[in-house]
Amino acid sequence: MLQGKKTFLRPLELDDIPIFYQWYNNQNLNYWANAAWPLSTMLSEEEIEERFFTPQKDGSRYLILNEEQKPIGTVGYRDVNLPARSAVLFIVIGESDYWNRGYGTDALKVLIDYLFYQWNFHRLSLDLWDGNLRALKAYEKLGFKVEGRLRQARFVLGEYRDGILMGLLRDEYLEHHPPHPPQGI
């Protein structure tokens, strides 16, 4: 288990499927995370298992736990490019009571530390839609920089919105976030 100041990350277990079912069938969550509103489909528990719990060759997904070990979201990486030592990050705080309280930033920092310090990745990237300013601020706080826009790539509430591409290089991150030894649990 990986530990941050406010969060713990652990691998997914099949017992986590019901909470993913709640999160990924929640319209409010999908609006902010994916600009997907209204939901284009409802996912069954079997579809949740296939989509999120099948091992990936080029990435991993972890459960985010709060201080009391309650599941509050998921974070991970995909599209690993080994020669370039890069990957694409993603995060969802599924429990809205934990939005705007630093849990997502802390969980991402734990994952970023893991990928940069343990796995020696060189570059991490992510994307979001231009209406999710809360996520944009959290990513910038960690050092991500806007690298591009996908013009009118999302369709939200009857209008086209831009996608934002962001990136973070290991050297830039190390300047502001020196490594710390692991904390005892």
C-alpha positions in Angstrom: 0.0 0.0 0.0 1.3 3.5 -0.9 0.7 6.3 1.6 0.3 10.0 1.3 -0.5 12.7 3.8 -4.3 12.1 3.5 -4.7 9.1 1.3 -3.6 5.5 0.8 -3.4 3.7 -2.6 -4.0 -0.1 -2.9 -4.6 -2.5 -5.8 -8.2 -3.1 -6.7 -10.1 -6.2 -5.4 -13.2 -7.8 -6.7 -15.0 -6.6 -3.6 -14.6 -3.1 -4.9 -16.9 -3.6 -7.8 -20.1 -2.4 -6.1 -18.5 1.0 -5.2 -17.3 1.4 -8.8 -20.9 0.6 -9.9 -22.1 3.5 -7.8 -19.4 5.9 -9.0 -19.5 5.2 -12.7 -23.3 5.3 -12.9 -23.5 8.7 -11.2 -24.4 11.5 -13.6 -22.8 14.2 -11.5 -19.5 12.4 -11.2 -19.4 11.6 -15.0 -20.2 15.2 -15.9 -17.1 16.5 -14.1 -14.8 13.6 -14.7 -15.6 13.0 -18.4 -17.9 15.8 -19.5 -20.3 12.9 -20.0 -23.8 14.1 -19.3 -26.3 12.8 -19.7 -24.8 9.3 -19.3 -24.7 7.6 -22.6 -25.2 4.2 -20.9 -25.5 2.6 -17.5 -22.8 0.1 -16.7 -23.7 -3.3 -15.2 -21.4 -4.8 -12.5 -20.2 -7.3 -15.2 -19.2 -4.4 -17.5 -17.6 -2.6 -14.5 -15.5 -5.7 -13.8 -14.5 -6.1 -17.5 -13.6 -2.4 -17.9 -11.9 -1.6 -14.7 -10.8 -4.9 -13.1 -9.2 -6.7 -16.0 -5.4 -6.5 -15.7 -3.9 -4.2 -18.3 -0.6 -4.8 -20.0 0.2 -1.1 -20.2 -1.0 0.4 -16.9 -2.6 -0.1 -13.5 -5.5 1.2 -11.5 -5.6 1.7 -7.7 -8.2 2.4 -5.1 -7.9 5.6 -3.1 -8.6 5.3 0.6 -9.0 8.1 3.1 -7.4 8.2 6.5 -10.1 5.8 7.9 -9.5 3.4 5.0 -12.8 4.3 3.3 -12.8 4.0 -0.5 -13.2 7.5 -2.0 -11.9 7.2 -5.6 -9.5 5.6 -8.1 -6.3 6.7 -9.7 -3.9 5.1 -12.1 -1.9 5.2 -15.3 -2.3 3.8 -18.8 -0.6 3.9 -22.3 2.8 3.2 -20.9 5.6 3.9 -23.4 8.6 2.0 -22.1 11.3 3.5 -24.4 10.1 7.0 -23.6 9.4 6.1 -20.0 6.0 7.9 -20.1 2.4 7.2 -19.2 -1.0 8.9 -19.1 -2.5 9.4 -15.6 -6.2 9.4 -14.6 -8.1 10.0 -11.4 -11.7 10.1 -10.2 -12.8 11.0 -6.7 -16.0 9.1 -6.6 -17.2 10.4 -3.2 -18.3 14.0 -3.7 -17.9 14.7 0.0 -14.1 14.6 -0.7 -14.1 17.0 -3.6 -12.2 20.3 -3.0 -10.5 19.0 0.1 -7.1 18.0 -1.3 -7.6 14.2 -1.4 -7.3 14.1 -5.2 -4.1 16.1 -5.2 -2.6 14.0 -2.4 -3.5 10.7 -4.2 -2.0 12.0 -7.5 1.2 13.1 -5.7 1.5 9.6 -4.2 1.1 8.0 -7.7 3.5 10.6 -9.3 6.1 9.9 -6.6 5.8 6.2 -7.2 6.2 6.5 -11.0 9.0 9.1 -10.9 11.0 7.7 -8.0 10.4 4.0 -8.0 9.9 3.4 -11.7 12.1 6.2 -13.1 9.5 7.5 -15.5 10.5 10.6 -17.4 7.1 12.1 -18.4 3.5 11.9 -17.3 0.5 13.4 -19.0 -3.2 13.7 -18.6 -6.2 15.3 -20.1 -9.4 17.0 -19.0 -12.2 19.1 -20.4 -12.0 22.9 -20.2 -15.0 23.2 -17.8 -13.3 21.2 -15.0 -11.4 24.1 -13.5 -11.1 22.4 -10.1 -9.1 19.6 -11.7 -7.0 22.1 -13.7 -6.0 23.9 -10.5 -5.1 20.6 -8.8 -2.9 19.5 -11.7 -1.2 22.8 -11.9 -0.5 22.7 -8.2 1.5 19.5 -8.8 3.5 21.1 -11.6 1.6 20.0 -14.7 1.7 22.4 -17.6 -0.9 22.9 -20.3 0.7 21.6 -23.5 -2.2 21.8 -25.9 -5.9 22.0 -26.6 -8.1 19.7 -28.6 -10.5 22.2 -30.0 -14.2 21.3 -29.6 -13.3 17.7 -28.7 -16.1 17.3 -26.1 -19.9 17.8 -26.4 -21.3 18.9 -23.1 -24.8 20.1 -22.4 -25.5 20.9 -26.1 -22.2 22.7 -26.8 -18.7 21.8 -28.0 -16.0 22.2 -25.4 -12.2 22.0 -25.6 -10.1 19.2 -24.2 -6.9 20.2 -22.4 -3.7 18.2 -22.6 -1.2 18.6 -19.7 2.3 17.2 -19.1 4.8 16.9 -16.3 8.5 16.1 -16.7 10.5 14.3 -14.0 13.1 17.0 -13.6 10.5 19.7 -13.2 8.8 17.7 -10.5 12.0 16.9 -8.6 12.7 20.7 -8.3 9.6 21.2 -6.2 9.0 17.8 -4.7 12.2 16.2 -3.4 11.9 12.5 -2.5 11.0 11.6 1.1 11.5 8.3 2.8 8.4 6.2 3.1 6.3 6.8 6.2 5.5 4.0 8.6 1.9 2.7 8.6 
